[in-house]
Amino acid sequence: MSPTKVLQDTALYPLASAVLGECNLGIIVLDENADVIIWNHWMSQHSRIPAGLALNQKLETLFPELENSRLLKTLEAAVLRGLAAVLSQSLHKAPFPLYRPELKSIQNLDKSERMQQNITITPLCLPNLPRYGLIQITDVSQGVRRETLLRSKADEMHVLAHEYHENELYLKAILENALDGIITISEQGIIETFNCAAEQIFQQRTKDIIGSGIDQLIIDPQFPEEVFELQHYLQVYKTFIGSVHEVWGRCSDTKLIPLELSISEMWINERRKFIAILRDITDRKRIQDELRREKEQAQITLQSIGDAVITVDAMGKIQYLNPVAEQLTGWRTEDAARQDISKVLRLQLQYHKALLSHSIYQRCLSEGQTLALPHGVLLLSRQEQQFFIEGTFSPLKINSEITGIVIAFHDVTQALKMAHEVNYRATHDALTGLINRLEFENRLDKAIQKLQHQAEAKCTVFYIDLDQFKIVNDTCRHIAGDRLLQQLSALLQTKIPENQTLARLGGDEFGVLLEGHDVSSALLVAEALRKTISEFRFVWENKIFPLGASIGVVEIDQHFDKYAALSAADTACFAAKEAGRNCILVYHPDDAESILRRQQMTMTTRITNALEKNLFFLVYQEIKSLIVQPYHHIELLLRMSDEEGGVTPPMSFIPAAERYNLMPRIDQWVVENALRHYALLFKKQQNLLMHINLSSASLGNEYFLDFVLTQLARYAVNPSRICFELTETTATVHYGKALKFIEKLKALGCRFAIDDFGSGLSSFKNIKGLPIDYIKIDGLFVRGLLDDKIDYAMVETINHIGKLMGVETIAESVESSEILEKLREIGVDHVQGIGICTQIPLNEFIYSL
């Protein structure tokens, strides 16, 4: 309870209020937090600050000029240590900006108009309450003016002896309440007075120390073995008023403490005396030691880190290079010091010779913000070596003033080479060197976009499926089939017109994209390819294998998308196989499309029936963690059963569902049923984290996000225990919608994973902007990492990319313990696959718990 509250609860409160209001001095009471709790009428009159504004404020807020003042330090000593103090006008020159009430405005008054003050600071100790601070301010303006007048009339000073006596009392009070130790010493070095603060510093009583020599208390750090001799000290250091030196103080327990000492001389009755003022600087020395250690640690860090660090002053001159910076620039710090930044740090873009360092430095200075180096910056060393680097220019600020620039960068030459290699591997078939399906689709997509803007443009797509290829694989094993594909791919590449595209789409399937060709000219190329394949003879172990090819051709226009174009070409290729193989068929919508539509319509009917009769079911599969972490991951996989009890895998019905826009309904079924079972699963496994797959069609559905939010609330699911999985293609193609969907649910705590990561690595620049939690490494790479160095490198690289993104990695399709151990060596966080985790219908799993 505060003192104000105590008074309010007593009958004396009106009397106390009247006294505070009528007394002719300023009264301020501060609580233990240094907030004003009492501000009397006198203070309101003389400060022009009403009590209503002053209460619960700090003095430095009301009077900013008091910040770091002796007044606040003395007040802190009163509240914290219970030390009373008196601040006299003669020493402290009116700390509070107070003025006489008759002065109408204080806006333009100088300090000469300020009220002269004596301030008494007293700790208040009330039973069962914290210590408070009482400040009493007395207006001594008239006394000061009178004292000034009397000083000008020295011949009249004797009539004011009693005032000198009063001053003597004030000085004695100051001496006894000062925070610093004050000792008076005779010319022979004998201690004559010893104030309270000195007693606390040396842990000695005044009566025990008076008459002793100063050498009993002080040791000169310059001559620790010698006796401290006052006259010698004054002679060596030529001490004057205001000069300060560090010495050692000897306490009663013989412990030495660091002190700050200043000695001044005075004359009393023609006798020379000395005043020694001492301050305990133990805390300051400790802080200095800590700062020194921090500086040493920072220096060691700069010497040890893998990044290059350069500091530059505000004039653009080099100050410091750490060892990595010395190695990359070819400059030693002592040679680079005071050199211009553009001479030591020579930066340029890969295909431009103009140096960038000075312009980036100037921009960083002017904007006052950290600037990242642009992509593809080269560092030219002093020995003309070249390094690709990434880094930042950051302003170095001291008290909001920019005093220089800190440049931090690292060598990414090898990383860029690896990224280029990874990008090449991501866009090209490892076996044949042709572009892969993903890159073929990207080029096809660009060609269709060109058709949309250029009405006269033409474009034709082939889908080629080798005939009799399976015989080679079955007869001579896959190594022979691989050799066949390599030889045939090189041969087919010679038959493709210049600047046109041949791709391996997978297995024994190839794709051709002819831009600027209508179907008539394209058929000539198709026939040349068919004839080349028919005439090709593959020889393996004295066996000769003939081949053929079924080729589907489609001329596309702006109404196609890449999926429809490939589907049409594939349909025509399938029709060519049905027509007897080794022939060419041109896609005609009225024929092939109707066949495909009937097939998909049949599947669409089954899907609709499954939704209506609840024939879908979820399969539970564990995701095994290779790291210590708080969650037990499971993924729910979708299956469709028919009325006869058969099970249809997703790839048999998903294409039809996607084409006829049934995926949002399917995803709604998955989300609702997954969340409906969550409560029961959570009771059995409280650290459960459930993974749920979503399609791209659902991201584009304007109602799907609201549906998910409703189901989370309906089943009272903790959003942080749900992880939605999006395929890499979905996240890339529908980046904007994916980002909005992710950000909305991430705000609630949901997690997100990118599935099949690696198959679309060229889209990494888009994906890295998504706030995801996990990436799932495509099983295509995981299955082959034991035998294929490229697959191993892809898994290792994707895992490394995940670590750089700050996300955890999950390897799919883990089919053996050998693959599991390799993934553990690489550092993958989680694994999943039928080789380690069986797939169990969710209902059966729940009943088994």
Disulfide bonds with the S-S distance in Angstrom:
none
